[in-house]
Amino acid sequence: MKFIYFSFFIIFDLTLSSTTTLSDLNLDTQVLAQPVIEENWEELLVAGPLAINYIGNLMILASKCDFSLTSSSPSHVYEHIKYPNSFRMTLAQIASEIYNAFMNAHTTIERIQSSTKQIPQHLKIILKLLKSAAPSIIQVMLPKTLDTIERIPKDVANSANIIIKKYESSTALLQEVIEALADSYGVNNSVLMNMNVLVNATKELNKMQQQWSEIARYLSILTIRVETSRQTVFYELMDTINNIISMNIQLNAADRYFFVSKMLDAIIKIEQDANLLYIIAKTYYDVSSAYIVSQMSDVSKLLLLQTDDERHAAMIQLDETLLFTSAEISQIVLEQKQQYQQRNQEIQDEYKQFIQQMMFENLTASIGK
């Protein structure tokens, strides 16, 4: 019997090597994610507070005097600007549209956070099924569990793409205002100041759009990971399970160990992908909750300032808030990076312990046979 198990482990090692090769053909999430996680994720997260700062400064400037955005062409119709007769009203429109984009992003990222948090639970169900469930139960439950895992990123991917469109709409409005300013008044110092601030705000919104493009890409990678696992290891296992059921035989400990080892590499990578998305979503949600949504909801009040002293104090407050917020976001990003790396290591350790425990139980069961 010892010889039989020794032979089995040799087969197992070769199988793991083959499985790893198949997985390596996949998009490697950690390699793709590293540039954003390590280099510019903080820059993308600060983009929201920066955009709020720029819009706030415009509100303060516009509170002193209002003017129209009159096109040089009498027949011109603005595509995005609703109130061309008032720059103040146009700024209020900008604030409203950006706030709606921020709120939709906030709600969607909360869904992504809660959804990806469920994936490890479903992966544990797969292992429990393979470890102890009857073949007939595995036959029914394993496909359903994989369907559930695959559906999670797909369900929120559409919402992520909607957010991208909302940011595109907001930047289109800002760009039209910039063009309207140049068309209405030419390039003088006052107009140039407003245009520069609008250009900077547009750049920050573009970064937020880029951020959501990255999130959508990671959702796609997770979907591909699950689909690829289904097309390789999963179907091979299901064929074996179906044959076992047709022959009316039971799975022994060695069979179950083999099945778990075949799925293990794919399961680890899926959970690490889910961990990446969860950390990204949690970081975004924490920043959005503390420094984006509530601040953007109050920014239109700056249009109501009456005196130069109030305006001066408001500008100082905006800058101090941005400085504090940037420092806080740096700390949040650092902590989340550490949690991401720590959790990835924990995932590997947990599954390593699981397979070692199965190996031990397998060997124990064979003693005396």
Sequence and secondary structure as in RCSB ss.txt:
>XXXX:A:sequence
MKFIYFSFFIIFDLTLSSTTTLSDLNLDTQVLAQPVIEENWEELLVAGPLAINYIGNLMILASKCDFSLTSSSPS
HVYEHIKYPNSFRMTLAQIASEIYNAFMNAHTTIERIQSSTKQIPQHLKIILKLLKSAAPSIIQVMLPKTLDTIE
RIPKDVANSANIIIKKYESSTALLQEVIEALADSYGVNNSVLMNMNVLVNATKELNKMQQQWSEIARYLSILTIR
VETSRQTVFYELMDTINNIISMNIQLNAADRYFFVSKMLDAIIKIEQDANLLYIIAKTYYDVSSAYIVSQMSDVS
KLLLLQTDDERHAAMIQLDETLLFTSAEISQIVLEQKQQYQQRNQEIQDEYKQFIQQMMFENLTASIGK
>XXXX:A:secstr
 HHHHHHHHHHHHHHHHHHHHHHHTS  HHHHHHHIIIIIHHHHHHHHHHHHHHHHHHHHHHTT       SSTT
   SS S TT HHHHHHHHHHHHHHHHHHHHHHHHHHHHHHTTHHHHHHHHHHHHHHS HHHHHHHHHHHHHHHH
HHHHHHHHHHHHHHHHHHHHHHHHHHHHHHHHHHH S HHHHHHHHHHHHHHHHHHHHHHHHHHHHHHHHHHHHH
HHHHIIIIIHHHHHHHHHHHHTT    HHHHHHHHHHHHHHHHHHHHHHHHHHHHHHHHHHHHHHHTHHHHHHGG
GGGG  SHHHHHHHHHHHHHHHHHHHHHHHHHHHHHHHHHHHHHHHHHHHHHHHHHHHHHHHHHHHTT 
